[in-house]
């Protein structure tokens, strides 16, 4: 992992924490599936579909019946899904 990649992940973690109302300098280690869905801009049921089908490589934790997500895993997921452009660059 490069220093730039680490900085991007740290910035994304802070952004997620701030979006959810936590202190960006001290984000929680884990959040609920509803909070993760809010951070990603999807419904909690969508995350459930992703978990059951394996559509995306987004790690989660099971604590009894509860589903938790690590903020660091969400940040890495967003970093992997970030695109710079979608087409041909024209001058």
C-alpha positions as CSV (number, residue, x, y, z in Angstrom):
1,X,0.0,0.0,0.0
2,X,1.5,3.3,-1.0
3,X,1.5,6.4,1.1
4,X,-0.9,8.1,-1.2
5,X,-3.3,5.2,-1.0
6,X,-3.1,5.2,2.8
7,X,-3.8,9.0,2.8
8,X,-6.8,8.4,0.6
9,X,-8.1,5.7,2.9
10,X,-7.6,7.9,6.0
11,X,-9.4,10.8,4.2
12,X,-12.3,8.5,3.3
13,X,-12.6,7.2,6.9
14,X,-12.8,10.8,8.1
15,X,-15.4,11.7,5.5
16,X,-17.5,8.7,6.4
17,X,-17.3,9.5,10.2
18,X,-18.2,13.1,9.6
19,X,-21.1,12.1,7.3
20,X,-22.5,9.9,10.1
21,X,-22.0,12.5,12.8
22,X,-18.9,11.1,14.4
23,X,-15.6,12.9,15.2
24,X,-13.6,12.6,11.9
25,X,-10.3,12.5,13.9
26,X,-11.5,9.5,15.9
27,X,-13.9,7.5,13.8
28,X,-15.6,4.4,15.4
29,X,-14.1,1.0,14.5
30,X,-17.4,-0.5,13.4
31,X,-20.8,0.8,12.4
32,X,-24.2,-0.8,11.9
33,X,-25.5,-1.9,8.5
34,X,-27.9,1.1,8.4
35,X,-25.1,3.5,9.0
36,X,-23.0,1.7,6.4
37,X,-25.8,2.0,3.9
38,X,-26.2,5.7,4.7
39,X,-22.5,6.2,4.1
40,X,-22.6,4.5,0.8
41,X,-25.8,6.1,-0.4
42,X,-27.7,2.8,-0.7
43,X,-30.5,1.1,1.3
44,X,-29.7,-1.4,4.1
45,X,-31.6,-4.0,2.1
46,X,-29.2,-3.5,-0.8
47,X,-26.3,-4.3,1.5
48,X,-28.2,-7.4,2.5
49,X,-28.4,-8.5,-1.2
50,X,-24.7,-7.8,-1.7
51,X,-23.9,-9.9,1.4
52,X,-26.1,-12.8,0.3
53,X,-25.0,-12.8,-3.4
54,X,-21.4,-11.8,-3.0
55,X,-21.9,-9.2,-5.6
56,X,-19.2,-6.8,-4.2
57,X,-16.2,-7.6,-2.1
58,X,-17.3,-5.7,1.0
59,X,-16.3,-7.4,4.3
60,X,-18.7,-7.4,7.2
61,X,-18.9,-8.8,10.7
62,X,-21.6,-10.9,12.2
63,X,-22.2,-10.5,15.9
64,X,-25.1,-12.8,16.7
65,X,-27.8,-11.5,14.5
66,X,-26.2,-8.1,14.1
67,X,-24.3,-7.1,11.0
68,X,-21.4,-4.6,11.5
69,X,-19.0,-3.0,9.0
70,X,-15.6,-1.7,9.7
71,X,-15.2,2.0,8.7
72,X,-11.8,1.1,7.3
73,X,-13.4,-1.6,5.1
74,X,-15.9,0.9,3.8
75,X,-13.2,3.4,3.0
76,X,-11.2,0.8,1.1
77,X,-14.3,-0.3,-0.8
78,X,-14.9,3.3,-1.8
79,X,-11.3,3.7,-2.8
80,X,-11.4,0.6,-5.0
81,X,-14.7,1.8,-6.6
82,X,-13.3,5.3,-7.4
83,X,-13.0,6.0,-11.1
84,X,-11.0,8.8,-12.7
85,X,-12.8,8.7,-16.1
86,X,-15.1,6.5,-18.1
87,X,-14.2,7.2,-21.6
88,X,-11.6,8.2,-24.1
89,X,-9.7,11.4,-23.3
90,X,-9.9,13.9,-26.1
91,X,-7.5,16.8,-26.6
